[in-house]
Amino acid sequence: MLYLVATPIGNLGDITLRALETLRQVDIIASEDTRKTGLLLKHFDIQKPQIAFHEHNEQQAGERIEQMLRQGLSVAVVTNAGTPGISDPGFTLVRRAIQAQIPVTLIPGPTALIMALVLSGLPVHSFTFRGFPPRKTVGRRKFMEIDKNSPHTLIFYESPYRLEGFLRDALAVYGDRPAAISNDLTKLFEKVERGTLSSLLTTISQSTPRGEYIIVIAGAEQ
């Protein structure tokens, strides 16, 4: 059996009882970062062998995990934080398991994009998750243009190093829409900034962003 196990996005108290039970019972844990997962396992006094499963070895590690599953072993997939497969490794392995007719399930839990969406104060009934945009301005603006006329709330992930550039491009493409920026969710210094894209750009330009950010932007008015 293949288990995808959601882990806390910050506060370790958010891990579920099912997640802990699953991590204790599986034979192998496939981790995006074995060191970080090791800290999580140590905190909850779980001792299990790990193998690395990340974007740089996804094909090779996926084949190895499939072989383990075919041999009857149970494998849990975890990422550094949140739900596997959401802008993190996991999708290709799920598809591989389905094609091989290997049972697969998800132990649900924290997902940063949902928390950021709800806290944004923007409409939640219909949204589009776009993940990480291209790194450079030209590609990023083309990426944004796809949803320029969409009425759905838009959600993006971005690094602190490209956040200001992202906001400049978003303002140029979408106009000065309502938006919200979240980071350090569930942590001690959890922060959600709300306003328009222009006001958020001013705020960010006067600070030093740290950690990954979730940007939520209102959809186009119809």
C-alpha positions as semicolon CSV with decimal commas, in nm:
position;residue;x (nm);y (nm);z (nm)
1;M;0,000;0,000;0,000
2;L;0,118;0,350;-0,085
3;Y;0,029;0,620;0,166
4;L;0,065;0,991;0,101
5;V;0,087;1,152;0,443
6;A;0,026;1,523;0,501
7;T;0,257;1,675;0,762
8;P;0,243;2,010;0,949
9;I;0,324;2,326;0,755
10;G;0,472;2,479;1,070
11;N;0,322;2,392;1,406
12;L;0,393;2,027;1,484
13;G;0,076;2,011;1,689
14;D;-0,120;2,006;1,362
15;I;-0,020;1,651;1,275
16;T;-0,314;1,413;1,278
17;L;-0,352;1,095;1,479
18;R;-0,391;0,899;1,155
19;A;-0,068;1,046;1,020
20;L;0,122;0,935;1,330
21;E;-0,039;0,591;1,323
22;T;0,048;0,549;0,955
23;L;0,410;0,661;0,995
24;R;0,449;0,412;1,280
25;Q;0,304;0,118;1,089
26;V;0,457;0,148;0,741
27;D;0,774;-0,033;0,639
28;I;0,947;0,258;0,465
29;I;0,912;0,638;0,463
30;A;0,997;0,817;0,137
31;S;1,095;1,173;0,227
32;E;1,153;1,489;0,027
33;D;1,427;1,573;0,279
34;T;1,531;1,287;0,507
35;R;1,696;1,525;0,753
36;K;1,384;1,734;0,804
37;T;1,162;1,428;0,821
38;G;1,408;1,281;1,068
39;L;1,345;1,575;1,301
40;L;0,970;1,521;1,272
41;L;1,002;1,149;1,343
42;K;1,231;1,212;1,639
43;H;0,985;1,461;1,787
44;F;0,713;1,196;1,786
45;D;0,949;0,911;1,882
46;I;0,905;0,722;1,555
47;Q;1,188;0,506;1,424
48;K;1,154;0,403;1,061
49;P;1,399;0,368;0,769
50;Q;1,385;0,648;0,514
51;I;1,471;0,685;0,148
52;A;1,503;1,013;-0,040
53;F;1,223;1,103;-0,282
54;H;1,248;1,452;-0,427
55;E;1,226;1,641;-0,757
56;H;1,585;1,557;-0,852
57;N;1,551;1,178;-0,820
58;E;1,177;1,136;-0,871
59;Q;1,205;0,893;-1,163
60;Q;1,475;0,671;-1,015
61;A;1,332;0,673;-0,662
62;G;0,982;0,619;-0,801
63;E;1,096;0,298;-0,970
64;R;1,255;0,181;-0,648
65;I;0,942;0,256;-0,446
66;E;0,725;0,074;-0,701
67;Q;0,945;-0,233;-0,664
68;M;0,905;-0,218;-0,286
69;L;0,529;-0,192;-0,319
70;R;0,517;-0,486;-0,560
71;Q;0,709;-0,686;-0,298
72;G;0,432;-0,622;-0,050
73;L;0,599;-0,347;0,152
74;S;0,404;-0,043;0,266
75;V;0,549;0,301;0,189
76;A;0,456;0,643;0,325
77;V;0,545;0,953;0,122
78;V;0,600;1,280;0,306
79;T;0,723;1,621;0,196
80;N;0,896;1,889;0,400
81;A;0,557;2,034;0,492
82;G;0,198;1,997;0,382
83;T;0,032;1,756;0,144
84;P;0,246;1,550;-0,098
85;G;0,175;1,627;-0,463
86;I;0,081;1,992;-0,406
87;S;0,381;2,175;-0,558
88;D;0,589;1,892;-0,409
89;P;0,686;1,540;-0,519
90;G;0,404;1,287;-0,518
91;F;0,199;1,321;-0,836
92;T;0,419;1,098;-1,052
93;L;0,431;0,830;-0,786
94;V;0,052;0,827;-0,749
95;R;0,017;0,789;-1,125
96;R;0,278;0,511;-1,124
97;A;0,092;0,325;-0,847
98;I;-0,243;0,360;-1,024
99;Q;-0,101;0,227;-1,351
100;A;0,052;-0,067;-1,162
101;Q;-0,280;-0,130;-0,985
102;I;-0,116;-0,076;-0,646
103;P;-0,352;0,053;-0,374
104;V;-0,288;0,417;-0,286
105;T;-0,448;0,653;-0,036
106;L;-0,397;0,992;0,124
107;I;-0,385;1,069;0,495
108;P;-0,522;1,424;0,478
109;G;-0,394;1,717;0,675
110;P;-0,248;2,067;0,640
111;T;-0,226;2,242;0,303
112;A;-0,088;2,596;0,303
113;L;-0,289;2,716;0,005
114;I;-0,625;2,641;0,172
115;M;-0,530;2,816;0,495
116;A;-0,404;3,121;0,305
117;L;-0,721;3,131;0,094
118;V;-0,954;3,123;0,394
119;L;-0,754;3,386;0,584
120;S;-0,733;3,616;0,281
121;G;-1,093;3,730;0,316
122;L;-1,138;3,686;-0,059
123;P;-1,407;3,463;-0,215
124;V;-1,343;3,095;-0,141
125;H;-1,628;2,929;-0,332
126;S;-1,425;2,911;-0,655
127;F;-1,049;2,938;-0,690
128;T;-0,756;2,844;-0,914
129;F;-0,428;2,724;-0,764
130;R;-0,135;2,815;-0,990
131;G;0,159;2,703;-0,776
132;F;0,502;2,855;-0,837
133;P;0,520;3,088;-1,140
134;P;0,820;3,112;-1,376
135;R;1,119;3,292;-1,228
136;K;1,173;3,559;-1,492
137;T;0,947;3,853;-1,572
138;V;0,863;3,763;-1,933
139;G;0,766;3,406;-1,854
140;R;0,592;3,507;-1,534
141;R;0,371;3,765;-1,705
142;K;0,272;3,516;-1,976
143;F;0,190;3,269;-1,699
144;M;-0,030;3,528;-1,527
145;E;-0,201;3,638;-1,848
146;I;-0,372;3,298;-1,875
147;D;-0,598;3,388;-1,582
148;K;-0,632;3,761;-1,644
149;N;-1,005;3,740;-1,721
150;S;-1,084;3,452;-1,486
151;P;-1,348;3,526;-1,220
152;H;-1,190;3,277;-0,981
153;T;-0,972;3,373;-0,687
154;L;-0,608;3,304;-0,780
155;I;-0,350;3,143;-0,553
156;F;0,026;3,142;-0,609
157;Y;0,334;3,026;-0,419
158;E;0,649;3,237;-0,434
159;S;0,995;3,255;-0,279
160;P;1,103;3,559;-0,073
161;Y;1,367;3,645;-0,333
162;R;1,111;3,690;-0,612
163;L;0,812;3,818;-0,415
164;E;0,858;4,186;-0,499
165;G;0,905;4,110;-0,869
166;F;0,598;3,888;-0,861
167;L;0,384;4,166;-0,714
168;R;0,508;4,415;-0,974
169;D;0,415;4,177;-1,253
170;A;0,079;4,091;-1,095
171;L;-0,005;4,460;-1,069
172;A;0,089;4,511;-1,434
173;V;-0,116;4,214;-1,556
174;Y;-0,421;4,215;-1,328
175;G;-0,448;4,579;-1,228
176;D;-0,479;4,693;-0,868
177;R;-0,694;4,409;-0,736
178;P;-0,760;4,311;-0,373
179;A;-0,505;4,057;-0,256
180;A;-0,346;3,898;0,049
181;I;0,003;3,768;0,128
182;S;0,063;3,498;0,390
183;N;0,375;3,346;0,538
184;D;0,489;3,158;0,848
185;L;0,140;3,010;0,870
186;T;0,074;2,818;1,197
187;K;0,410;2,941;1,331
188;L;0,483;3,188;1,611
189;F;0,510;3,485;1,376
190;E;0,223;3,392;1,143
191;K;0,140;3,689;0,923
192;V;-0,129;3,777;0,673
193;E;-0,112;4,112;0,490
194;R;-0,431;4,224;0,315
195;G;-0,489;4,515;0,078
196;T;-0,450;4,591;-0,289
197;L;-0,161;4,471;-0,500
198;S;-0,012;4,822;-0,500
199;S;-0,033;4,861;-0,122
200;L;0,113;4,515;-0,066
201;L;0,396;4,595;-0,308
202;T;0,477;4,906;-0,103
203;T;0,475;4,705;0,220
204;I;0,700;4,431;0,082
205;S;0,945;4,677;-0,075
206;Q;1,002;4,826;0,271
207;S;1,071;4,493;0,439
208;T;1,296;4,189;0,405
209;P;1,081;3,889;0,304
210;R;1,171;3,555;0,457
211;G;1,027;3,210;0,400
212;E;0,790;3,096;0,129
213;Y;0,483;3,309;0,059
214;I;0,129;3,238;-0,055
215;I;-0,029;3,515;-0,260
216;V;-0,406;3,521;-0,302
217;I;-0,551;3,757;-0,563
218;A;-0,914;3,841;-0,634
219;G;-1,057;3,719;-0,963
220;A;-1,162;3,949;-1,245
221;E;-1,492;4,131;-1,202
222;Q;-1,754;4,004;-1,445
